[in-house]
Structures are given as C-alpha cells and as structure tokens.
Amino acid sequence: MEKEDRLLTVDEYLQDRGIKDKQLRSMRTSFGTRLAAAYPKRHGASPRKAPRFVEGTTLSVSVYTERDRELFCVADEAA
C-alpha cells in the first residue's frame, strides 16, 4: 500500500499535533465537521463513511487518506 493511500482519521491528525484526552474529545467533532465541509470543495463529493470504534461505540465516520493531509491543515487553519 502506498503511503498516500493509508487511512488518516481526525483523531490521528489531532494526536499528531499533540492534542489528547479531554481536548481531543472536545475538538474532534467540530474539526471533523469543518473537514467534511471542505472535502467536497476539493473533491466534488462528500467523503466516504466507514464504521469506526470511537469512545467505546461503533460510529459511522468520514474517512480520509494521507492524500487529504493538506485538507486537514486547511480545516485546522479555519478554526
């Protein structure tokens, strides 16, 4: 698998920035909403969804790849 095809989640991105615990739980939804809104502007369609285990439950979440890392940065700057 190419590095660009590796899945990248909101939690992974935020944790890479040193955000964890309470702050991570507080930021993940608003960040994910900004990211999901920016995605169709770049790709012309909404991000695909997949089941992911989050905080003890399985949720349908938008999924991204390393190719979208720049878009994560855009969503981060929009905060």
N, C-alpha and C positions, 0 to 999 in steps of 0.2 A: 504494500500500500504506500502510495506517495504521501509525503508529509502534508501536502496541501489538502489531501482527502481525509485526514484524521478529523474525527468529530471534535468540536470545541463547544463547550457549554458556557453559559453565563457564569456559573459557579467557578469553573476552572479559570476563566478570564479574570474574574474578580479576585480569586485566591492568588493568581499570579501577580496581582498588584498589591498583595499583602493584606487584603481585606478578609476578615474571618469572623466567625461566631455571630454575635448579635448584629454587627454592622453588615455582614454578608446577608443575613436573613432580612434585614431592613432594606437593603439595596436591590436584591435580586429581582423583585417583581417590577419595580419602576425601571430598572436598567433593561430588563428583558422586554418591557413594553416599548421603550424607545428604540431598541434594536430591531424588534419585529416591525415597527413602523418605518424604519429606514430601509429595511431589506427590499421591499417591493420597488422603492425608488431606484435602486441599483439593479435589481434582477428582474423586474417586471411581474413578479408574482410573490405571494406570501411564502415564508419559509415553511418547509415541510414539518410535520409533527411526528413525534415518536414518544412512546411511553418511557418515562424515566423515574427512578426511585428518588424521591425528594422528601427529606424530613419524615421518614417512616411511612410514606404512602406513595403509590404509583400515580403519576400525573402525566397528562399529555402535554408535552412541552415542545416549543420550536427548537429545531436542531440546526446547527451550523457546522461548517468545517473551517479548518485553518485558512482556507482561501478567503474567508469572511473576516479575518482578524482586523483588517483595516476598517471594516464597518463597525466592529466593536469599539475601535478608537473613536470613530465619528460619534457613536452613541454616547461614549464616555464624555466627550467634549461638550455634548449637548446638555449635560446635567447642570 
